[in-house]
Amino acid sequence: MNFFKIISKAVCCYAVTCLGCALCFSQPVNQGHEKSADSNSEGGDVSFESAPIYKSAIFNTDENIVYNVKVNNPGAGQSGKLSYIISTNNEKELNRGSIDINLGQNSTDNYALKMPSQKAGFYKVKIIINVTDYDDTIRRVFGVDPKDIHSTTKKPADFDQFWDNTKEELSKVDPEFKITLRPDLEKDNTDVYFIEAKSLNNIGITGWLTLPKDRKSKEKFPVYLLVPGYGINGLKPIFSSTEIAILCWNVRGQGDSRKVVHPTRDGYLTTDIENREKYIYRGVLMDCLRAVDFICTRPELDSTNIICAGGSAGGYLSIAACSLDKRIKLCAANNPVYCDFRSLVGSKDWPMTDIERYAKAKYIKLDRILNTLDYYDLKNFSSELKCKSLFGISLLDNLAPPYNEYTMLNNITQAKYKLFVYPDLGHEVPPSLFAYLSKWMTEEFGLYY
C-alpha cells in the first residue's frame, strides 16, 4: 500500500512541494540564476550549472569546499573568469576567488571550483561566470560540520514546569467531543466526520476525520494526524486511504476554529506575543494535544499507532506536540519554523520581520517578546522528543534557515530520526520525500505483513 497520494494531497504536491504555508508564495527564495541583462552571445546563451561534490552540500571543517561547475557554450569561443564569493547568513563576506576559463566554440567544459575550508556553520556562496558575452550568478548554501552547531541561548529554567502546568490546565477542560457524520461530503468510499471539541481556555476547535466506509466491526485504524501550516484557511478532509484514518485538525484561529480566536493571517504570529500565558501558540499547542485526547476516546482509532505530521508551522507543531505528548508514536516534519528565535534578530525575513514590526508598533521592547518566545522556541522542545521521527530541511530556505534547523536537531538526544537535506530547494521539499514517508509510516505501523 502507498500513502503517497494522500500525503501529497495534504501538503499541496506539485513539481516541488509547498509545505502548506502561505508565506512561501509571498516571500520567494532565489534558487537559481541571475543573468546579466546584456547577455548576447551568438548562437544562444552560455549556460552553466553547479553541484557540490557531496550531494548534501555538507562538508567537514578540515577540507576545501568544492563545487563542480559545468559550462555549456553553444556559440563562438569566449574567455573570462569563474568566481566565487562566500559570505555568512547576514551577508558578511568571508572569502572570494576566481579561475581563468576559456570556452571553445560549441563546447562543454567542466571545472572544479575549490574554496577555502570554513568553521562549523552554514554559508552562502555565489558562483559567478563572467565571459566575453555572458554574465551569470548561481546562489547556493553549504554547511560545515552542522552537528557542531549549538544555540548560544539556554532553555529557561522553568520551561518544563511551564508546559507541565499548561497541560494540567488543559486536563481540567471538559473536551465535550462531538462527532458528526457528513454524508454530503462522502466520496471515494470514505466516510467524513466533522469533529468538535473544547480546548484550553474553553475555546472551541474542530477537525475532519476520514475513515473507509466499508470498515469491519471493531476494526482499529492507525491515525495520520495532520496539523496545519501558517495561515487561517485551515485544513479540509483528505480521502483515498483504505487502511488508515486521517485526522485533519484545525487549531484555534484556523479554518472552522475561528469563532472566538480569529486574527488576520499577518497577525496570527503576534497575537498576545508579549505575554507567555496568553500567547496564541500556548493554546494552539494544547489544541494539538486535544486531538490526541480525541483519538484515544474512539474505539475505531488505534491510539498506539499515531503519526503527527506537518510542514513549516505545521512542522513546528508536529515536533512540539510530539515532545509534549508521549502518546504519539511517529513524528514527520518538513522545514519547521520557529527555531532559535534570538539568533534571527535583525533578519530581513519572516518571522522576525513581523515580530520586530509588531514590537515597534506597540512600543514594546523586543527583549520582552523574546522572553516569551523562549518558551515557544522549537529547540527548547526538541530535547524532550522521544518518538521515531522523519525530517526534511532545505538549505535555501529563508523562512527556516538551516543553521536554525540544526540548533533544534542537535538538541535531540532521546529520539532516533532520519534526516533528508535538500541543498537546492527553498521552503519546500520534493515529492520523493513523501514517497519515503509513506513507506516508512506503513512499516512502522505494521501494515506490511
C-alpha positions in Angstrom: 0.0 0.0 0.0 1.2 3.5 -0.8 0.0 6.6 1.0 2.0 9.0 -1.2 -1.3 10.2 -2.8 -2.9 11.2 0.5 0.2 12.7 2.0 0.9 14.8 -1.1 -2.7 16.0 -1.1 -2.2 17.1 2.5 0.7 19.4 1.5 -0.3 20.5 -2.0 2.1 18.4 -4.0 3.3 20.0 -7.3 6.6 19.6 -9.1 8.2 20.5 -5.8 6.0 20.5 -2.8 4.8 23.6 -0.9 4.5 23.0 2.8 1.1 24.5 3.2 2.5 27.8 4.4 1.0 30.8 2.5 4.2 32.8 3.3 6.2 30.8 0.7 4.2 32.4 -2.0 4.8 35.9 -0.7 8.5 35.5 0.2 10.2 33.5 -2.5 13.7 32.2 -2.3 16.2 32.9 -5.1 17.2 29.3 -6.0 18.6 29.8 -9.5 20.5 32.2 -11.8 20.8 35.9 -12.1 21.7 36.6 -15.7 23.1 39.9 -16.8 20.6 42.0 -18.8 23.2 42.5 -21.6 24.0 38.8 -22.3 24.2 38.5 -26.0 26.3 35.5 -27.1 25.6 34.5 -30.7 24.1 31.0 -31.3 22.4 31.1 -27.9 23.4 32.0 -24.3 26.1 30.3 -22.4 24.6 28.2 -19.6 26.2 26.8 -16.5 25.3 24.7 -13.6 27.0 23.8 -10.3 26.8 20.9 -7.8 28.7 20.4 -4.6 31.0 17.3 -4.6 28.7 15.9 -1.8 25.1 15.6 -2.6 24.0 17.1 0.7 26.4 20.1 0.4 27.7 19.3 3.8 31.5 19.5 4.3 34.0 18.9 7.1 36.0 21.7 8.7 39.3 20.2 7.6 38.6 20.1 3.9 38.2 22.5 1.0 34.7 23.4 -0.2 34.5 22.1 -3.8 31.7 22.7 -6.4 31.8 21.1 -9.8 30.8 23.6 -12.5 29.6 22.6 -16.0 29.6 25.3 -18.7 27.9 24.9 -22.0 28.8 27.3 -24.8 26.7 26.9 -27.9 28.2 29.8 -29.8 31.6 31.3 -30.6 34.6 30.9 -28.3 34.8 33.1 -25.2 37.1 33.7 -22.3 36.8 35.1 -18.8 36.6 34.1 -15.2 34.7 31.7 -13.0 34.5 33.2 -9.5 33.1 32.5 -6.0 32.1 34.7 -3.0 31.5 33.1 0.4 29.5 35.0 3.0 27.8 34.5 6.3 24.0 34.3 6.5 23.9 38.1 7.2 25.9 38.8 4.0 29.3 39.4 5.6 31.9 38.5 3.0 34.4 35.9 4.1 36.3 34.8 1.0 36.4 35.3 -2.7 38.5 33.9 -5.5 38.4 33.1 -9.3 40.0 31.0 -12.0 40.5 31.8 -15.7 38.4 29.9 -18.2 38.5 29.6 -22.0 35.4 28.3 -23.7 35.8 26.8 -27.1 33.3 27.2 -29.9 30.2 24.9 -29.4 31.9 23.4 -26.3 31.0 21.9 -22.9 33.6 22.3 -20.2 33.9 21.1 -16.6 35.7 22.8 -13.7 36.3 22.1 -10.1 35.9 25.3 -8.2 37.9 25.0 -4.9 37.2 27.3 -2.0 38.8 27.6 1.5 37.7 25.4 4.4 35.3 27.0 6.9 34.4 26.5 10.6 31.2 24.8 11.6 28.1 26.6 10.3 26.2 27.4 7.1 27.4 29.8 4.4 26.0 31.5 1.4 28.0 31.1 -1.8 27.8 32.9 -5.1 29.2 31.1 -8.1 29.7 33.7 -10.9 30.7 33.4 -14.5 32.0 36.4 -16.5 33.0 35.7 -20.0 33.1 37.8 -23.2 29.4 38.0 -23.9 27.8 36.5 -20.9 27.5 37.1 -17.1 25.5 34.9 -14.7 25.3 34.0 -11.0 24.2 31.0 -9.1 23.4 31.3 -5.4 23.7 28.3 -3.1 24.2 27.4 0.6 26.6 24.9 2.0 27.1 23.6 5.5 30.2 22.6 7.5 30.1 20.1 10.4 26.5 21.1 11.3 26.4 18.7 14.2 28.7 21.1 16.0 26.1 23.9 15.7 24.5 24.8 19.0 22.4 27.8 20.1 24.1 30.4 22.3 20.9 30.8 24.4 19.7 28.4 27.0 16.4 26.9 27.7 14.5 28.8 30.5 15.0 27.0 33.9 11.2 26.7 34.3 10.4 25.7 30.7 9.3 22.2 31.6 7.3 23.4 34.6 5.6 26.0 32.4 4.4 23.3 30.0 3.5 20.8 32.7 1.3 23.5 34.3 -0.3 24.2 30.9 -1.1 20.5 30.2 -2.6 20.3 33.7 -4.7 23.3 32.9 -5.9 21.6 29.7 -6.8 18.4 31.5 -9.3 20.4 33.6 -11.2 21.5 30.5 -14.1 19.1 29.6 -13.4 18.3 25.9 -17.1 17.9 25.1 -16.1 15.9 22.0 -18.8 15.8 19.3 -18.6 13.7 16.1 -21.0 14.3 13.2 -21.2 12.2 10.1 -21.3 14.3 6.9 -22.7 12.1 4.2 -22.9 15.2 1.9 -19.1 15.1 1.8 -18.6 11.4 1.2 -16.5 10.3 -1.7 -14.0 7.6 -2.7 -15.9 5.1 -0.5 -14.9 7.2 2.5 -16.9 8.4 5.5 -16.3 12.0 6.6 -16.9 13.2 10.2 -16.8 16.7 11.5 -15.2 16.8 14.9 -15.8 19.5 17.6 -14.0 19.9 20.9 -13.2 22.3 23.7 -9.6 23.1 24.4 -7.5 25.4 26.6 -9.5 28.4 27.9 -12.7 26.5 26.8 -12.0 27.5 23.2 -13.9 25.5 20.6 -11.8 23.8 17.9 -12.7 21.4 15.1 -11.3 18.8 12.8 -12.1 16.4 9.9 -11.9 12.6 10.3 -12.0 10.3 7.3 -12.4 6.5 7.5 -13.1 3.7 5.0 -16.8 3.3 4.6 -16.7 -0.5 4.3 -14.6 -1.0 7.5 -15.3 -4.0 9.6 -16.9 -4.0 13.1 -14.3 -3.5 15.9 -11.6 -2.7 13.3 -9.0 -0.2 14.5 -7.1 2.1 12.2 -3.7 3.8 12.7 -4.1 7.6 12.7 -2.4 10.1 10.4 -2.8 13.4 12.4 -2.1 16.3 10.2 -1.6 19.8 11.8 -1.8 23.0 9.7 0.9 25.3 8.4 0.8 29.0 9.0 -2.4 30.8 7.9 -6.1 31.0 8.6 -7.6 28.9 5.8 -7.2 25.6 7.8 -7.4 22.0 6.6 -10.1 20.2 4.7 -10.9 16.4 4.7 -8.4 14.2 3.0 -9.5 11.0 1.2 -8.0 7.9 -0.6 -6.9 5.7 2.3 -8.3 2.2 3.0 -6.1 1.2 5.9 -5.5 4.4 7.9 -7.7 7.1 9.5 -6.8 10.7 8.6 -7.5 13.4 11.1 -7.1 16.9 9.8 -7.0 19.1 12.9 -7.7 22.9 12.8 -6.2 24.6 15.7 -7.7 27.8 17.1 -7.7 30.7 14.6 -7.7 28.3 11.6 -10.4 27.0 9.3 -13.6 26.3 11.2 -11.9 27.0 14.5 -12.2 30.8 14.2 -15.4 31.6 16.2 -13.6 33.0 19.2 -9.9 33.4 18.1 -9.8 35.0 14.7 -6.7 37.0 14.0 -5.7 38.1 10.5 -3.1 35.9 8.7 -0.5 38.5 9.2 -1.4 38.9 12.9 -1.6 35.3 13.8 2.1 35.1 14.8 1.9 38.1 17.1 -1.4 37.6 18.9 -0.7 38.3 22.6 3.0 37.6 21.9 4.1 39.8 24.8 2.6 37.5 27.4 3.7 33.9 27.7 0.4 32.9 29.4 -1.8 34.4 26.8 0.2 33.9 23.6 -1.9 32.3 20.9 0.6 29.4 20.5 0.1 28.3 24.1 -3.5 27.4 23.1 -2.5 26.2 19.7 -0.1 23.6 21.1 -2.7 22.4 23.6 -5.2 22.1 20.7 -2.8 19.6 19.1 -2.7 17.6 22.3 -6.5 17.7 22.5 -6.5 16.0 19.1 -4.6 13.1 20.7 -7.1 13.1 23.5 -9.9 12.7 20.9 -8.1 9.8 19.2 -7.8 8.0 22.5 -11.6 8.1 23.0 -12.5 6.5 19.7 -12.9 2.7 19.5 -12.2 2.7 15.7 -8.9 4.5 16.1 -5.7 2.8 17.2 -4.2 5.1 19.8 -1.0 3.1 19.9 -0.3 4.0 16.2 -0.4 7.8 15.8 1.8 9.8 13.5 1.7 13.6 13.8 2.8 15.4 10.7 3.1 18.9 9.1 5.3 21.3 7.2 6.6 24.8 8.0 4.5 26.0 11.0 2.8 22.6 10.9 6.3 21.0 11.2 6.8 23.2 14.3 3.5 22.0 15.8 4.3 18.4 15.0 7.7 18.3 16.7 6.5 20.4 19.7 3.4 18.2 20.2 5.4 15.0 20.0 7.8 16.4 22.5 4.9 17.3 24.9 2.8 14.1 24.4 4.4 10.7 24.5 1.3 9.0 23.2 2.3 9.9 19.7 4.4 7.1 18.1 5.8 8.9 15.0 6.7 12.4 14.0 7.2 13.8 10.5 8.1 17.4 10.0 9.5 19.4 7.0 11.2 22.8 7.2 9.9 23.5 10.7 9.9 27.2 11.6 10.4 29.0 15.0 13.9 27.5 15.8 16.3 29.7 17.8 14.3 33.0 17.7 17.1 35.0 19.2 19.6 34.2 16.5 17.1 35.6 14.0 17.1 39.1 15.4 17.8 41.6 12.6 16.8 39.1 9.9 15.2 40.6 6.8 12.8 37.6 6.6 9.7 36.3 8.3 9.1 35.6 11.2 11.4 38.1 12.8 10.4 40.9 10.4 6.8 40.6 11.7 7.9 40.3 15.3 10.1 43.4 15.2 7.4 45.4 13.3 4.8 44.5 16.0 7.2 45.4 18.8 7.8 48.8 17.2 4.2 49.5 16.5 3.1 48.6 20.1 6.1 50.3 21.7 7.1 47.0 23.4 10.7 46.2 24.0 11.9 43.4 21.8 13.5 41.7 24.8 10.1 41.3 26.4 8.8 39.5 23.4 11.9 37.3 23.1 11.5 36.3 26.8 8.0 35.0 25.8 9.4 33.2 22.7 12.0 31.4 24.8 9.0 29.2 26.0 7.9 28.6 22.4 11.3 28.0 20.7 11.4 24.7 18.9 15.0 24.0 20.0 13.8 24.0 23.6 11.0 21.4 22.9 13.2 19.0 20.9 15.3 17.9 23.8 12.2 16.0 25.0 11.4 14.4 21.7 11.5 10.6 22.1 9.5 9.1 19.2 10.9 8.0 15.9 11.0 10.9 13.5 11.5 11.9 9.9 12.6 15.3 8.9 13.3 17.2 5.7 15.1 20.5 5.5 16.2 22.7 2.6 19.4 24.8 2.5 18.0 27.7 0.6 15.1 28.1 3.0 15.0 31.7 4.2 12.0 31.1 6.5 13.6 28.1 8.3 17.3 28.7 7.8 19.5 25.6 8.1 21.6 27.0 10.9 18.4 27.4 13.0 17.2 23.9 12.0 20.3 22.4 13.3 20.1 24.2 16.7 16.9 22.2 17.1 18.1 19.0 15.6 21.3 18.9 17.7 19.2 19.2 20.9 17.5 15.8 20.1 19.2 13.2 22.2 16.4 10.8 23.0 14.9 10.1 19.6 16.0 8.2 16.5 15.4 10.3 13.4 16.1 10.2 9.7 17.1 13.5 8.1 16.8 14.4 4.4 18.7 17.5 3.3 17.9 19.3 0.0 20.6 21.8 -1.0 18.9 23.3 -4.0 15.4 23.9 -2.6 13.8 26.7 -0.6 10.7 26.5 1.7 9.7 23.2 0.1 10.6 19.5 -0.2 10.3 17.2 -3.2 7.6 14.5 -3.8 10.2 11.8 -3.2 10.2 12.6 0.5 6.5 11.9 0.8 7.0 8.6 -1.1 9.6 7.7 1.6 7.4 8.9 4.4 4.6 6.6 3.0 6.8 3.5 3.1 8.3 4.4 6.5 5.0 5.1 8.1 3.3 1.9 6.9 6.3 -0.2 8.0 6.3 1.4 11.5 2.6 0.8 11.8 3.0 -2.9 10.8 0.7 -2.6 7.8 3.1 -4.7 5.7 3.0 -8.4 6.6 
